[in-house]
């Protein structure tokens, strides 16, 4: 792990290593123990964490809450319409896929008939029992 990677992780996840990805923790711990620049970067992240923890949590205004609640039923109906549309589109794709499989199987039997006939003719020319092949 490099100092730049440690700084990026500290900016993204903060100073608490328990919030970091598990695969990165051992490398970060060894770098922090060995490098004073890494410890300084972690201390800077800890100061930012403390500042963020001390700031008040934002709360929505009453007007915003009323606006969101007023718009909820319309959005629920729009979501239901999108769900039905998605179902119909999915059914269409499924029907098209099934039609493709049926058409592919139908065409394949005609295209492979010549190959099967050649195999039968080849086997009829074999003279010994040991030379016989099994048709698939």
C-alpha positions in Angstrom: 0.0 0.0 0.0 1.2 3.5 -0.8 0.7 6.7 1.1 -1.5 8.0 -1.7 -3.8 4.9 -1.4 -3.9 5.3 2.4 -4.8 9.0 2.0 -7.6 8.2 -0.5 -9.0 5.5 1.8 -8.8 7.8 4.8 -10.7 10.5 2.9 -13.3 8.0 1.7 -13.8 6.0 4.9 -12.5 8.2 7.7 -9.9 7.4 10.4 -11.6 4.4 11.9 -10.0 1.4 10.2 -13.1 -0.8 11.1 -15.0 1.1 8.4 -12.3 0.4 5.8 -12.6 -2.6 3.4 -11.3 -5.7 5.2 -8.8 -6.5 2.5 -7.1 -3.1 3.0 -6.8 -3.1 6.8 -3.7 -5.2 7.4 -1.7 -3.2 4.8 -2.9 0.1 6.2 -2.0 -1.0 9.8 1.5 -1.9 8.8 2.0 1.3 6.9 0.7 3.4 9.8 3.0 1.7 12.2 6.0 2.3 10.0 5.5 5.7 8.4 4.9 9.0 10.2 3.3 10.5 7.1 0.7 7.8 7.2 0.0 8.6 10.9 -0.4 12.3 10.0 -2.9 11.5 7.2 -4.9 9.4 9.7 -4.8 12.1 12.3 -6.1 14.6 9.7 -8.9 12.2 8.8 -9.7 11.8 12.6 -10.0 15.6 12.9 -12.4 15.7 10.0 -14.4 12.8 11.5 -14.7 14.7 14.9 -15.8 17.8 13.1 -18.5 15.9 11.2 -19.7 14.1 14.3 -20.0 17.4 16.2 -22.1 19.1 13.5 -25.9 18.9 13.9 -27.9 16.5 11.9 -30.0 18.2 9.2 -33.8 17.9 9.6 -36.3 18.7 6.8 -38.5 21.7 7.1 -42.3 21.3 7.6 -42.9 22.7 4.1 -40.6 20.1 2.5 -42.2 17.3 4.5 -45.7 18.4 3.3 -44.5 18.7 -0.3 -43.1 15.2 -0.2 -46.2 13.7 1.4 -48.5 15.5 -1.1 -46.5 14.0 -4.0 -46.4 10.5 -2.7 -49.7 9.1 -4.1 -49.0 10.3 -7.6 -45.6 8.8 -7.6 -47.0 5.5 -6.3 -49.5 5.4 -9.3 -46.7 6.3 -11.7 -44.5 3.5 -10.3 -47.4 1.0 -10.7 -47.7 2.0 -14.4 -44.0 1.6 -14.9 -44.2 -1.9 -13.3 -47.0 -3.0 -15.6 -45.1 -1.6 -18.6 -42.0 -3.5 -17.5 -44.0 -6.7 -17.2 -45.4 -6.4 -20.7 -42.0 -5.6 -22.1 -40.6 -8.7 -20.3 -43.4 -10.8 -21.6 -42.6 -9.6 -25.2 -38.9 -10.4 -24.8 -39.8 -13.8 -23.5 -42.1 -14.5 -26.4 -39.5 -13.4 -28.9 -36.9 -15.6 -27.2 -39.2 -18.6 -27.4 -40.0 -17.9 -31.0 -36.2 -17.7 -31.7 -35.6 -21.1 -30.1 -38.4 -22.7 -32.0 -37.2 -21.2 -35.3 -33.6 -22.2 -34.6 -34.6 -25.8 -33.8 -36.7 -26.0 -36.9 -33.9 -24.7 -39.2 -31.3 -26.8 -37.6 -33.0 -30.1 -38.4 -33.1 -29.2 -42.1 -29.6 -28.0 -42.1 -28.1 -31.0 -40.4 -30.1 -33.6 -42.4 -27.4 -33.7 -45.1 -24.7 -34.3 -42.4 -26.7 -37.2 -40.9 -27.3 -38.7 -44.3 -23.5 -38.6 -45.0 -22.8 -40.3 -41.7 -25.3 -43.1 -42.5 -23.7 -43.6 -45.9 -20.2 -43.6 -44.4 -21.2 -46.3 -41.9 -22.8 -48.4 -44.5 -19.4 -48.7 -46.2 -17.7 -50.0 -43.1 -16.8 -53.7 -43.5 -16.0 -54.9 -40.0 -18.0 -55.0 -36.8 -15.1 -53.2 -34.9 -15.3 -50.3 -37.3 -18.9 -49.5 -36.6 -19.7 -46.1 -35.1 -22.7 -45.2 -33.1 -25.0 -42.6 -34.5 -25.9 -39.8 -32.1 
